Amino acid sequence: MGEKLSLDYLGKKDSVLIRVVDDNSLDGLLVYRKDQDGLVYDCGKLRKLREKKIIYSKKNLNELILSVIEILENAFDYYIFQEDILLSLDYIYYDANGIYLLLYPGQSNFTLKSLLVEMIGSFSFQEDEDWSYLIKMINYLSDDQYNLIDSYLLLND
C-alpha cells in the first residue's frame, strides 16, 4: 500500500532532495519514487496519524509536536523547507519507531502553524488535565508573527 500524489512539479530541486534524503537517511522523512501517474510513497507498514485512536494528554501532544519540529529542523539542515514537506494529519504516518512526514518538493501549502491548528481541532484531549496552554497556543497561532521558536516556548511553558 502506498500514498500516491500527482506529479505537478519536479525538477532539479527534486533530484537533489531525493539524493540528500537517500544518502543521509534523514529520520522521519519518507521519500517517494516516481511512476507515470505521479509520486508513490512506501507506507506499507505505517498507519496514518489521523486514524490513531488516542485521547491525548499534554505529554502525548508535546511529544508529537516536538517530533515534528525535530524532523523539520533536521530537514532544514539540508535546505529542505516546510514547503517541501506535507504538514497535514492526512500525510503524517507513524509506527512503533516514531512519526514520518512525506517529502513533496516545493508543493506543500501546509505549514507547522496550519498543522498545529489542525491538531487542536481534530484531536481528543484528556479532560482531567489543565489545558490552559492550548488557549495560549491558539492565541500564538492567531498571531501573524508566529514562528517555530514560539512552538518551543509554548511546549516548555
C-alpha positions as CSV (number, residue, x, y, z in Angstrom):
1,M,0.0,0.0,0.0
2,G,1.3,3.5,-0.8
3,E,0.3,7.1,-0.8
4,K,0.0,8.5,-4.3
5,L,0.3,12.2,-5.2
6,S,0.1,13.9,-8.5
7,L,3.3,14.9,-10.3
8,D,2.8,18.6,-10.9
9,Y,6.3,19.9,-10.2
10,L,9.6,18.1,-10.3
11,G,12.9,19.5,-11.4
12,K,16.5,19.9,-10.2
13,K,15.4,20.5,-6.7
14,D,13.5,17.2,-6.7
15,S,16.5,15.1,-7.7
16,V,18.8,16.9,-5.2
17,L,16.3,16.4,-2.4
18,I,15.9,12.7,-3.1
19,R,19.7,12.2,-3.1
20,V,20.1,14.2,0.1
21,V,17.4,12.2,1.9
22,D,18.6,8.8,0.5
23,D,22.3,9.5,1.2
24,N,21.8,10.8,4.7
25,S,18.8,8.8,5.8
26,L,17.0,11.7,7.4
27,D,14.9,10.2,10.1
28,G,11.2,10.9,9.8
29,L,11.1,11.8,6.1
30,L,9.6,9.4,3.6
31,V,11.0,9.6,0.1
32,Y,8.9,8.9,-3.0
33,R,9.5,7.1,-6.2
34,K,8.1,8.3,-9.5
35,D,5.7,6.4,-11.8
36,Q,3.8,7.5,-14.8
37,D,0.9,8.9,-12.7
38,G,2.9,10.7,-10.0
39,L,4.8,10.1,-6.8
40,V,4.4,6.9,-4.8
41,Y,5.4,6.6,-1.2
42,D,6.1,3.3,0.5
43,C,3.8,3.5,3.5
44,G,3.1,-0.3,3.7
45,K,3.5,-0.9,7.4
46,L,2.8,2.6,8.5
47,R,-0.5,3.9,9.8
48,K,-2.0,7.4,9.3
49,L,-1.7,9.6,12.3
50,R,-5.3,11.0,11.7
51,E,-6.6,7.4,12.2
52,K,-4.8,6.8,15.5
53,K,-7.3,6.3,18.3
54,I,-5.9,8.1,21.3
55,I,-7.0,10.6,23.8
56,Y,-4.1,13.0,24.0
57,S,-2.5,14.1,27.3
58,K,-0.4,17.2,27.4
59,K,2.7,14.9,27.4
60,N,1.5,13.0,24.3
61,L,0.7,16.1,22.4
62,N,4.0,17.8,23.3
63,E,6.0,14.7,22.3
64,L,4.2,14.6,18.9
65,I,4.7,18.3,18.2
66,L,8.4,18.1,19.3
67,S,8.9,15.1,17.0
68,V,7.5,17.1,14.0
69,I,9.7,20.1,14.9
70,E,12.8,17.9,15.2
71,I,12.1,16.4,11.8
72,L,11.7,19.9,10.3
73,E,14.9,21.2,11.9
74,N,16.9,18.2,10.7
75,A,15.5,18.7,7.2
76,F,16.3,22.4,7.3
77,D,19.9,21.5,7.8
78,Y,19.8,20.1,4.3
79,Y,17.8,23.0,2.8
80,I,14.6,21.1,2.9
81,F,11.9,23.6,3.9
82,Q,8.3,23.5,5.1
83,E,7.0,23.9,1.6
84,D,8.8,20.7,0.7
85,I,7.0,18.6,3.3
86,L,3.3,17.8,3.6
87,L,2.4,19.1,7.1
88,S,-1.1,17.8,7.4
89,L,-2.6,14.9,9.5
90,D,-3.7,13.3,6.3
91,Y,0.0,12.8,5.3
92,I,1.7,12.0,8.6
93,Y,2.3,8.4,9.3
94,Y,3.5,6.5,12.4
95,D,4.8,3.2,13.6
96,A,6.4,2.0,16.8
97,N,9.6,3.8,15.9
98,G,8.0,7.3,15.5
99,I,6.3,9.5,13.0
100,Y,7.1,10.1,9.3
101,L,6.4,13.1,7.1
102,L,6.1,13.0,3.3
103,L,8.7,14.8,1.2
104,Y,6.9,16.7,-1.6
105,P,9.3,19.3,-3.1
106,G,8.0,22.8,-3.4
107,Q,4.4,21.7,-3.5
108,S,3.2,21.8,0.1
109,N,0.8,24.6,1.0
110,F,0.9,23.4,4.6
111,T,2.9,24.9,7.4
112,L,3.7,24.0,11.0
113,K,1.2,26.6,12.1
114,S,-1.6,25.0,10.0
115,L,-0.7,21.6,11.3
116,L,-0.9,22.7,14.9
117,V,-4.3,24.3,14.2
118,E,-5.4,21.1,12.6
119,M,-4.2,19.0,15.6
120,I,-6.1,21.2,18.1
121,G,-9.2,21.0,16.1
122,S,-9.0,17.2,15.4
123,F,-7.7,15.5,18.5
124,S,-9.5,14.4,21.6
125,F,-7.9,15.5,24.8
126,Q,-7.9,14.2,28.4
127,E,-10.5,16.1,30.4
128,D,-8.7,15.8,33.7
129,E,-5.7,17.9,32.7
130,D,-5.1,21.7,32.7
131,W,-5.4,22.7,29.1
132,S,-5.0,26.4,29.6
133,Y,-1.8,26.2,27.5
134,L,-4.0,25.2,24.5
135,I,-5.6,28.6,24.8
136,K,-2.2,30.2,24.8
137,M,-1.3,28.1,21.7
138,I,-4.4,29.2,19.9
139,N,-3.5,32.8,20.7
140,Y,0.0,32.4,19.4
141,L,-1.2,30.7,16.3
142,S,-3.6,33.5,15.5
143,D,-0.7,36.0,15.6
144,D,0.8,36.7,12.1
145,Q,4.3,36.8,13.6
146,Y,4.1,33.2,14.8
147,N,7.3,31.1,14.2
148,L,9.0,27.9,15.1
149,I,10.5,29.4,18.2
150,D,7.0,30.2,19.5
151,S,6.3,26.4,19.3
152,Y,9.1,25.7,21.7
153,L,8.1,28.4,24.1
154,L,4.5,27.0,24.1
155,L,5.6,23.5,24.8
156,N,8.0,24.5,27.6
157,D,5.7,26.9,29.2
